[in-house]
Structure formats: C-alpha cells, structure tokens
Amino acid sequence: MSVYPIVLSQTSFMHREELSFPFEERGLQFGDGIYEVIRIYDGACYLLKQHIDRLFRSAEAIKIVLPFSKQDITNRLNDLLSQNEMTSDGIIYLQATRGSAPRSHAFPAETPANVYAYIRDMPRKTNHLTNGVSAITQRDTRWENCYIKSLNLLPNVLAKQAAQENGSYEAILERDGIVTECSSSNVYLVKDGKIYTHPATHAILHGCVRMQVEQFASDMNIPFVEEAFTVDDITDADELFLSSSTSEIMPIVEVDGNLIADGAPGSITKQLQGAYETDTGIIKQQV
C-alpha cells in the first residue's frame, strides 16, 4: 500500500518527499502528540466530524494549542482528498504534536504545533468481516488516560505484535480480569440479546465507530449496556465483536484458541454490520 504524494503540513500542501521536521521533535522524543485515523469510502470521509471533535478533546486534555479551527481543518482534509484525486477506500492519518524545540520535559514556550495529514489506500477487509477473526487476551499495561488518543502506543504495539505472533487478528486487553478494549479497537460481548461493553471512562478510547454501534443498537431496539465484562465471561458469550475505523464491525469467533459459541459470526453482529454498511453507503462486496 503506497502513501499518496500530497501531504498536508501545517497549513500548506507539499509533496511527501519535501516533508521534514527538525530532529528535536516532541512527538518523536516524548510521544507528545495526538492523532486520528479517519476512514474514507469511495473518496469521502466517514464520521469526519466525530474524529475532529475527538482530536480537539485530546488536544485540550494534554494542552496542545491547535493552529486551526474545527471548520478549517475539516475544509483542509477535504481539500487533501481533492488534491490527491482520492476516489477509492482508504484512510487519512492526521497527527499534531507540541512542536519542535530543544529537548526538555517541560513544555517549550511559544512553540507552534507540528501538524500533518496524509492519505493511504485501505481496501475493506471483506473476508474477515464475513467469516470473523481470532483474538488472544493480554494484560492491559497502558496508562490511566486511554480516552486521549495520544502517540503513547508502545503497550498497544506490543499487544498487537503478540497477537500477530500467535496468528491472531487482535489482542483483547484486561486489567485484573476485567476486559477494557483491544490493542487498536473497542470490544463487545453479546449475551441473551444484549450488547455489553466497557463504560466510556478514562480507561478506554471513546471510539467514533463505538458511538455509531450504540446508535445502531438503539435504532434496532437492542439493549446496549455500558457494563464491563470479564475474561471468564467470554467463555459463555453468544457473540463477540470489535469495532474501529479500519476494522469496521468485526466478528470475533475465537479467543485464546476457544470458539465463541458455534465459531461463526452471530446474528446481532451481522445486523450491526448491515446498519454500518447502510450508514456509510457501502454496497456489500462479494468475498
């Protein structure tokens, strides 16, 4: 998958090969920054407002002053699509850091934020969406402010790598047996016709697709219960699924080598997938 050539850097567009920041960059040295991954379908952003709102919440939480308004960055991201003549499925990666300054833990004075965004192709994972994926459980070793979409992702990276080495799609994270979320997605358990998921506290990222799942469930009169479940509860789950901008609504059919129910995507997960495809305007692709 190649990166598209035109990159948004600060307030200007340039070729990606021209992009450079000083090596004393706080995002690189401290993980002192925030980001968003925005899904694109047929050349148009999905849930763009929700992503921009969350970007500003994250910036406020770690005291980064963004050099644009919500409307300004929205316009620029749409311009980025136009300038790259983007018409397929992909993602926008958008990042803002506290800027470039001599290395010191304390915030530098009057240093402008570094902001950039780029586009990458990303076809839908139709085979996984249809057949489901496997996952493993891993201890959640992240910090206490996971609601901030920050660049501090090393525990997530290690958990995802453990899943990959196990031949699994995702790692389900737990603290003292309580499931929080996954390494790069939110996770849900279905039991007796109800959807259970961890409350939207500081312990998890408040996913944009997660908010849509809650809305879809409400529209279909499916109880959406913000109540944490345990690793032990997974054994008796009727269904399990995850959600994220890149994975959409993804069935989990196996955890730690054990099948979930009959090992096939469940009916509620399929209903939610249908609602997602309707909401995005996606025409279901053949596998």
MOBELGI-V464384 format. One record per backbone hydrogen bond with DSSP energy under -0.5 kcal/mol. NH is the residue of the N-H (numbers start at 1). CO is the residue of the C=O. Records with the same first field share a line. If there is no record, write none. Layout:
NH=CO, CO
This chain:
4=119
7=14
8=117
9=7, 12
10=115
11=9
12=9
14=7
16=5
18=15
19=16
25=23
26=99
28=25
29=25
30=26
31=26, 27
32=26
33=31
34=96
35=149
36=94
38=36, 92
40=90
41=44
43=88
44=41
46=39
51=47
52=48
53=49
54=50
55=51
56=52
57=53
58=54
59=55
60=56
61=57
62=58
63=60
64=59
66=64
73=69
74=70
75=71
76=72
77=73
78=74
79=75
80=76
81=77
82=78
83=79
84=80
85=82
86=81
90=40
91=120
92=38
93=118
94=36, 92
95=116
96=34
97=114
98=32
101=24
111=108
112=110
114=97
115=113
116=95
117=8
118=93
120=91
121=2
122=89
126=124
129=125
130=126
131=127
132=128
133=251
135=254
136=170
138=172
140=174
141=139
146=202
147=202
148=145
149=147
150=148
151=31, 33
153=151
157=153
158=154
159=155
160=156
161=157
162=158
163=159
164=160
165=161
166=162
167=164
168=163
169=134
170=134
172=136
173=171, 181
174=138
175=178
178=175
179=177, 229
180=173
182=185
183=171
186=243
188=241
189=196
190=239
191=189, 194
194=191
195=223
196=189, 194
197=225
201=199
204=201
207=205
211=207
212=208
213=209
214=210
215=211
216=212
217=213
218=214
219=215
220=216
221=218
222=217
223=221
225=195, 223
226=224
227=197, 225
231=177
234=230, 231
235=231, 232
236=232, 233
237=234
238=190
239=190
241=188
242=250
243=186
244=248
248=244
250=242, 248
251=249
252=240
253=133, 251
254=133
255=258
256=135
258=255
260=253
261=259
263=260
270=266
271=267
272=268
273=269
274=270
275=271
276=272
277=273
278=274
279=275
280=276
281=277
282=277
284=282
